[in-house]
Amino acid sequence: MIPGSTATLLQHLLFVFVLVIAPAWDYWDTRRLKRSPSSAGKIRYYKTLCSWLWIGSFVALLLLGWRWLFTISPAPAAIPWLLNHAWVRYLVVAILIAVFLVVVLLPFGIVVWKKLTKRPRKYGTSDAVKSLDYFLPRTWTERRWFAFLCITAGVCEETLYRGFLLHYLHVLPLSLNLTLALVIAAFIFGLAHLYQGASGVVGSALFGFLISLLFLLTGNLLLPMIIHAASDLRVLVLLRPPNAIEAVPA
């Protein structure tokens, strides 16, 4: 852990990177990928995104240390609307369970059920995400890199957008109200998905807010990381797999 004013300066720089540089780079890089969605271009994009996510998470770990980054123990007075009312906690947990069942477990369950009953799959969801076709994997090599990207996003985005941002906004150096910190962190997480358009930003912000509440209720980032990674990995289940063996080796 880096002490003193140097650590504070580096926290400011990491915050600027997460708030401004990362979304801007991602937006322009995905536009470039959209103009030329080659297999090499997709893999380059996956590798670059994984690189800065892991580097950013490592920097955050050096700055804050394991305990401040991956665990949280808010006092009830810090967020009374959530922690002082049992029915609100039950409602939040019920919403999180419903989202997890519908978004994550249902697609996997349908695939397993159809395999067991030997029913054909229609892959209707492949058409539903056609607007993101330039970004999504087609070949087996792309799918392997995309799977690694999904796991990276689950670990590193939770580290940066939940662990680091909530500490930066609520504890030090800004010391904002925890509810306000949750909203701002969720909005910044939504901006990171600007390439998906306005609906993607709003959807990602809502997802980020719910995952932040789960972080507060469980006290650590493990479950948010698992749900986040599983939510992203479900894309590989929903997409139509390659129909032919790749001609070009990785």
C-alpha positions in Angstrom: 0.0 0.0 0.0 1.4 3.4 -1.0 1.3 6.0 1.8 0.8 9.7 1.8 0.1 12.4 -0.8 1.5 10.2 -3.6 -1.2 7.6 -3.0 -3.9 10.4 -3.1 -2.5 11.8 -6.3 -2.5 8.3 -7.9 -6.1 7.8 -6.7 -7.1 11.0 -8.5 -5.3 9.9 -11.6 -7.0 6.5 -11.5 -10.4 8.1 -11.0 -9.8 10.4 -14.1 -8.8 7.3 -16.1 -11.9 5.4 -15.1 -14.2 8.4 -15.5 -12.9 9.9 -18.8 -10.1 8.1 -20.5 -11.4 4.5 -20.4 -14.9 5.3 -21.7 -13.5 7.6 -24.4 -11.0 5.0 -25.5 -13.6 2.3 -25.5 -16.1 4.3 -27.5 -13.6 5.2 -30.2 -12.0 1.8 -30.3 -15.3 0.1 -30.7 -16.2 2.5 -33.5 -13.0 1.4 -35.2 -13.9 -2.2 -34.7 -17.4 -1.6 -36.1 -15.9 -0.2 -39.3 -13.6 -3.3 -39.7 -14.9 -6.2 -37.6 -12.2 -8.7 -38.5 -11.3 -11.6 -36.3 -7.8 -10.1 -35.6 -9.5 -6.8 -34.7 -11.8 -8.4 -32.2 -9.0 -10.4 -30.6 -6.9 -7.2 -30.4 -9.8 -5.4 -28.8 -10.3 -8.2 -26.2 -6.6 -8.3 -25.3 -6.4 -4.5 -25.0 -9.5 -4.3 -22.8 -8.2 -7.2 -20.6 -4.8 -5.5 -20.2 -6.0 -2.1 -19.0 -8.6 -3.7 -16.6 -6.0 -5.9 -15.0 -3.4 -3.1 -14.8 -6.0 -0.7 -13.3 -7.1 -3.3 -10.8 -3.5 -3.9 -9.8 -2.9 -0.2 -9.3 -6.0 0.1 -7.2 -4.8 -2.9 -5.0 -1.5 -1.2 -4.5 -3.2 2.1 -3.5 -5.8 0.8 -1.1 -4.8 -2.7 -0.1 -6.9 -5.8 0.0 -9.2 -5.0 2.9 -10.3 -1.5 1.7 -10.7 -2.7 -1.9 -12.5 -6.0 -1.6 -14.5 -5.6 1.7 -17.0 -3.0 3.0 -18.7 -2.5 6.4 -20.9 0.5 6.2 -22.5 1.8 9.4 -26.3 1.8 9.3 -26.3 5.6 9.6 -24.3 5.8 6.4 -27.1 4.4 4.3 -30.2 4.1 6.6 -32.8 3.5 3.8 -31.1 0.2 3.1 -29.6 -1.0 6.4 -32.3 0.3 8.8 -35.3 -1.3 7.2 -35.5 -5.1 6.9 -38.2 -5.0 4.2 -35.9 -2.9 1.9 -33.1 -5.4 2.4 -35.5 -8.3 1.6 -36.8 -6.5 -1.5 -33.3 -5.8 -2.8 -32.3 -9.4 -2.2 -35.5 -10.6 -4.0 -34.8 -8.3 -7.0 -31.2 -9.5 -7.2 -32.3 -13.2 -7.0 -34.9 -12.6 -9.7 -32.3 -10.8 -12.0 -29.8 -13.6 -11.4 -32.3 -16.3 -12.2 -33.7 -14.7 -15.3 -30.5 -13.2 -16.7 -27.9 -15.8 -15.8 -29.4 -19.2 -14.7 -32.4 -19.3 -17.1 -30.2 -19.3 -20.3 -27.9 -22.0 -19.0 -30.9 -24.0 -17.8 -32.6 -23.9 -21.2 -29.4 -25.1 -22.9 -29.0 -28.0 -20.5 -32.7 -28.9 -20.8 -32.6 -28.9 -24.6 -29.5 -31.0 -24.6 -31.0 -33.6 -22.2 -34.2 -33.7 -24.2 -32.3 -33.6 -27.6 -34.4 -30.6 -28.8 -33.0 -28.3 -31.5 -32.0 -24.7 -30.6 -33.2 -21.8 -32.6 -30.6 -19.2 -31.3 -33.2 -16.4 -31.5 -31.1 -14.3 -29.2 -28.3 -14.1 -31.8 -30.7 -12.0 -33.9 -31.6 -9.9 -30.9 -28.0 -8.8 -30.4 -27.3 -8.3 -34.1 -26.4 -4.6 -33.4 -23.4 -5.8 -31.4 -22.4 -8.4 -33.9 -19.1 -6.5 -34.7 -18.1 -6.9 -31.0 -19.3 -10.5 -30.3 -17.2 -13.6 -31.1 -17.7 -15.8 -34.1 -14.8 -18.2 -34.2 -13.6 -20.6 -31.5 -10.5 -18.5 -30.9 -12.6 -15.4 -30.5 -14.9 -17.2 -28.1 -12.0 -18.3 -25.9 -10.7 -14.7 -25.7 -14.2 -13.4 -25.1 -14.6 -15.9 -22.2 -11.4 -14.6 -20.7 -12.7 -11.1 -21.2 -15.9 -12.0 -19.4 -14.0 -13.4 -16.4 -11.7 -10.3 -16.4 -14.7 -8.0 -16.4 -16.3 -9.9 -13.5 -13.1 -9.5 -11.4 -11.6 -6.2 -12.5 -14.7 -4.1 -13.2 -16.0 -5.0 -9.8 -12.6 -4.1 -8.3 -12.5 -0.7 -10.1 -16.2 0.3 -10.3 -17.3 -1.0 -7.0 -14.3 -1.4 -4.7 -12.2 1.5 -5.8 -14.9 4.0 -6.8 -17.0 3.6 -3.7 -13.9 4.0 -1.5 -12.7 7.0 -3.5 -16.1 8.7 -3.5 -17.4 7.8 0.0 -14.3 7.3 2.2 -11.3 9.2 0.9 -10.5 11.6 -0.6 -14.0 12.9 -1.5 -16.1 11.6 1.5 -19.4 11.9 -0.2 -22.7 10.5 1.2 -22.8 6.8 0.5 -26.1 6.9 -1.4 -24.7 9.6 -3.7 -21.5 7.6 -4.1 -23.5 4.6 -5.2 -25.4 6.6 -7.8 -22.2 8.3 -9.2 -20.3 5.0 -9.3 -23.2 3.3 -11.1 -23.4 6.2 -13.6 -19.6 5.9 -14.3 -20.1 2.2 -14.8 -22.8 2.9 -17.3 -20.5 5.3 -19.2 -18.0 2.5 -19.6 -20.7 0.8 -21.8 -21.2 3.9 -24.0 -20.5 1.8 -27.1 -23.8 0.0 -26.5 -25.7 3.3 -26.9 -28.0 5.1 -24.5 -30.0 1.9 -23.6 -26.7 0.1 -22.8 -25.6 3.0 -20.6 -28.8 3.0 -18.6 -29.0 -0.8 -18.3 -25.4 -1.1 -17.2 -25.9 1.7 -14.7 -28.9 0.0 -13.2 -27.0 -3.3 -13.1 -24.1 -1.6 -11.4 -26.3 0.0 -8.8 -27.9 -3.4 -7.9 -24.5 -5.0 -7.7 -23.3 -2.2 -5.5 -26.2 -2.9 -3.1 -25.2 -6.6 -3.1 -21.6 -5.5 -2.2 -23.0 -3.5 0.7 -25.3 -6.4 1.9 -22.6 -9.1 1.7 -19.7 -7.0 2.8 -17.3 -8.3 0.1 -16.9 -8.4 -3.7 -16.8 -12.2 -4.2 -20.5 -12.6 -5.0 -20.7 -9.5 -7.2 -17.7 -10.8 -9.1 -19.3 -14.2 -9.7 -22.6 -12.8 -10.8 -21.0 -10.2 -13.1 -18.8 -12.8 -14.8 -21.6 -15.3 -15.1 -23.9 -12.6 -16.6 -21.3 -11.8 -19.3 -20.5 -15.5 -20.0 -24.1 -16.3 -20.7 -23.6 -14.5 -24.1 -21.5 -17.5 -25.2 -24.4 -19.8 -24.4 -26.9 -17.6 -26.2 -24.9 -17.0 -29.4 -24.8 -19.5 -32.3 -21.5 -21.4 -32.1 -19.1 -21.5 -35.1 -20.2 -24.0 -37.8 -16.7 -24.7 -39.2 -13.2 -25.2 -37.9 -11.1 -22.1 -38.0 -8.8 -22.0 -41.0 -6.3 -19.6 -39.4 -4.6 -20.7 -36.2 -4.5 -18.3 -33.1 
